[in-house]
Amino acid sequence: VITPSVSYNWRPDFGTDAFGYYKSVFDSNNVEQRYSIFEQGLFGGPSQGKYSFVSMNLDNNFEMKVRQTTDTAVVSKKVKLLESLAINTGYNLAADSLNWNPINVAARTILFDKINLQGNATFDPYIVNENNIRVNTTELSTNKRLARFTGTNLGVSFSLNKKAKKKESTKGTADELAEVNKNQDDYVDFNIPFNLSVTYNFGYSKPTKLEASVNQIAGFYGDISLTEKWKITFNSGYDFKQKDFS
């Protein structure tokens, strides 16, 4: 399933004299300064500068169907290969140079209904000069490539838990139970004896010609239910770059 989307946002320059929202004053060094007539107001005022920006996004979802034969019929089971593969960028119509935004690619999926995988990468369509400054020259015209790879972040996480035996409870109304089920992240389930989550994140950044920055962090957090009303939570991690625990 491919889902493209385009959006456009525009705002005039409220700092121009035509609107009258900003005035000029000269300081003690005879340097002109601009100020808003709403500066001390309760709600402030509109911003200076024209804004005209086009955002473009392309989201993809990959699935496959596996045919399974049961005792009664032949059925198809849907298997997700990629929850999402998204590409987005933008173009600034109001800028006089460097109009294109970096290109971002992000993907996420779940393996075996347990392991969460996610990652993103960034590509810059402009080159950097000998002083490591982005200039208004594209990689396509100089190096015959669409963009320059500048960084990535990769993450892996999984959870282990042992659920308590189901218990019938007369506490709470049906509406309260529905509210809890709809917003499970806002509530703590004290009926789970233990829960353990492990994460690993890898980061690589090289926006210029300087040496790349690499980070690797492993983390773990969880909880143990001593009783229905007592729970111990814990969290820590290990920084491979600093070679130390948090």
Disulfide bonds with the S-S distance in Angstrom:
none
